[in-house]
């Protein structure tokens, strides 16, 4: 990576870390919040024949994690282009 100056490098990493924390927050909310804390409330709703709380605990968190990987790749490619450090 070749940044023009130190200020640009700091701005890049600040945006990178901000994005990372946002995505981790989404993953935490879905996996821990929906799968453990709100499981009783969500179990009142059916999703493809399964209780929604059970579905989030078993499948939803995994699907969300995979989706977040693709979101991260897309956003990081955009961020790299913005700062001129793309491949």
ZALO-265340 format. One record per residue (C-alpha): residue in one letter; residue number from 1; x, y, z. Coordinates in nm, 2 decimals. Layout:
BEGIN
miti: A vexgu: NUM px: X py: Y pz: Z
...
//
This chain:
BEGIN
miti: X vexgu: 1 px: 0.00 py: 0.00 pz: 0.00
miti: X vexgu: 2 px: 0.12 py: 0.34 pz: -0.09
miti: X vexgu: 3 px: -0.05 py: 0.63 pz: 0.07
miti: X vexgu: 4 px: 0.03 py: 0.99 pz: -0.02
miti: X vexgu: 5 px: 0.08 py: 1.09 pz: 0.33
miti: X vexgu: 6 px: 0.03 py: 0.99 pz: 0.69
miti: X vexgu: 7 px: -0.30 py: 1.17 pz: 0.72
miti: X vexgu: 8 px: -0.45 py: 0.97 pz: 0.43
miti: X vexgu: 9 px: -0.33 py: 0.65 pz: 0.59
miti: X vexgu: 10 px: -0.49 py: 0.73 pz: 0.92
miti: X vexgu: 11 px: -0.81 py: 0.83 pz: 0.75
miti: X vexgu: 12 px: -0.81 py: 0.50 pz: 0.56
miti: X vexgu: 13 px: -0.76 py: 0.29 pz: 0.87
miti: X vexgu: 14 px: -1.02 py: 0.49 pz: 1.07
miti: X vexgu: 15 px: -1.28 py: 0.41 pz: 0.80
miti: X vexgu: 16 px: -1.16 py: 0.05 pz: 0.79
miti: X vexgu: 17 px: -1.19 py: 0.00 pz: 1.17
miti: X vexgu: 18 px: -1.53 py: 0.18 pz: 1.17
miti: X vexgu: 19 px: -1.66 py: -0.05 pz: 0.91
miti: X vexgu: 20 px: -1.53 py: -0.36 pz: 1.09
miti: X vexgu: 21 px: -1.69 py: -0.26 pz: 1.42
miti: X vexgu: 22 px: -2.03 py: -0.19 pz: 1.25
miti: X vexgu: 23 px: -2.02 py: -0.53 pz: 1.08
miti: X vexgu: 24 px: -1.92 py: -0.70 pz: 1.41
miti: X vexgu: 25 px: -2.21 py: -0.53 pz: 1.58
miti: X vexgu: 26 px: -2.45 py: -0.66 pz: 1.33
miti: X vexgu: 27 px: -2.31 py: -1.01 pz: 1.37
miti: X vexgu: 28 px: -2.32 py: -0.99 pz: 1.75
miti: X vexgu: 29 px: -2.68 py: -0.87 pz: 1.74
miti: X vexgu: 30 px: -2.79 py: -1.15 pz: 1.51
miti: X vexgu: 31 px: -2.60 py: -1.43 pz: 1.67
miti: X vexgu: 32 px: -2.61 py: -1.34 pz: 2.04
miti: X vexgu: 33 px: -2.92 py: -1.11 pz: 2.05
miti: X vexgu: 34 px: -3.15 py: -1.30 pz: 1.83
miti: X vexgu: 35 px: -3.01 py: -1.65 pz: 1.90
miti: X vexgu: 36 px: -2.98 py: -1.63 pz: 2.27
miti: X vexgu: 37 px: -3.14 py: -1.32 pz: 2.44
miti: X vexgu: 38 px: -3.45 py: -1.28 pz: 2.23
miti: X vexgu: 39 px: -3.50 py: -1.65 pz: 2.15
miti: X vexgu: 40 px: -3.82 py: -1.68 pz: 2.35
miti: X vexgu: 41 px: -3.98 py: -1.38 pz: 2.18
miti: X vexgu: 42 px: -3.87 py: -1.49 pz: 1.84
miti: X vexgu: 43 px: -3.99 py: -1.85 pz: 1.89
miti: X vexgu: 44 px: -4.35 py: -1.72 pz: 1.87
miti: X vexgu: 45 px: -4.29 py: -1.66 pz: 1.50
miti: X vexgu: 46 px: -4.26 py: -1.95 pz: 1.25
miti: X vexgu: 47 px: -4.01 py: -1.93 pz: 0.96
miti: X vexgu: 48 px: -4.02 py: -2.22 pz: 0.71
miti: X vexgu: 49 px: -4.19 py: -2.43 pz: 0.97
miti: X vexgu: 50 px: -3.93 py: -2.37 pz: 1.24
miti: X vexgu: 51 px: -3.94 py: -2.14 pz: 1.54
miti: X vexgu: 52 px: -3.77 py: -1.81 pz: 1.44
miti: X vexgu: 53 px: -3.54 py: -1.81 pz: 1.75
miti: X vexgu: 54 px: -3.43 py: -2.16 pz: 1.68
miti: X vexgu: 55 px: -3.37 py: -2.07 pz: 1.31
miti: X vexgu: 56 px: -3.15 py: -1.77 pz: 1.40
miti: X vexgu: 57 px: -2.95 py: -1.98 pz: 1.65
miti: X vexgu: 58 px: -2.89 py: -2.26 pz: 1.40
miti: X vexgu: 59 px: -2.89 py: -2.10 pz: 1.06
miti: X vexgu: 60 px: -2.96 py: -1.73 pz: 1.06
miti: X vexgu: 61 px: -2.63 py: -1.63 pz: 1.23
miti: X vexgu: 62 px: -2.43 py: -1.84 pz: 0.98
miti: X vexgu: 63 px: -2.61 py: -1.69 pz: 0.68
miti: X vexgu: 64 px: -2.57 py: -1.34 pz: 0.83
miti: X vexgu: 65 px: -2.19 py: -1.41 pz: 0.88
miti: X vexgu: 66 px: -2.15 py: -1.52 pz: 0.51
miti: X vexgu: 67 px: -2.35 py: -1.22 pz: 0.39
miti: X vexgu: 68 px: -2.13 py: -0.99 pz: 0.60
miti: X vexgu: 69 px: -1.82 py: -1.13 pz: 0.44
miti: X vexgu: 70 px: -1.95 py: -1.02 pz: 0.10
miti: X vexgu: 71 px: -2.05 py: -0.68 pz: 0.23
miti: X vexgu: 72 px: -1.70 py: -0.64 pz: 0.38
miti: X vexgu: 73 px: -1.53 py: -0.73 pz: 0.05
miti: X vexgu: 74 px: -1.75 py: -0.49 pz: -0.14
miti: X vexgu: 75 px: -1.71 py: -0.20 pz: 0.10
miti: X vexgu: 76 px: -1.33 py: -0.26 pz: 0.13
miti: X vexgu: 77 px: -1.29 py: -0.26 pz: -0.25
miti: X vexgu: 78 px: -1.48 py: 0.07 pz: -0.26
miti: X vexgu: 79 px: -1.26 py: 0.21 pz: 0.03
miti: X vexgu: 80 px: -0.94 py: 0.09 pz: -0.14
miti: X vexgu: 81 px: -1.04 py: 0.27 pz: -0.47
miti: X vexgu: 82 px: -1.13 py: 0.59 pz: -0.27
miti: X vexgu: 83 px: -0.78 py: 0.61 pz: -0.13
miti: X vexgu: 84 px: -0.60 py: 0.48 pz: -0.44
miti: X vexgu: 85 px: -0.47 py: 0.16 pz: -0.28
miti: X vexgu: 86 px: -0.67 py: -0.09 pz: -0.48
miti: X vexgu: 87 px: -0.50 py: -0.37 pz: -0.67
//
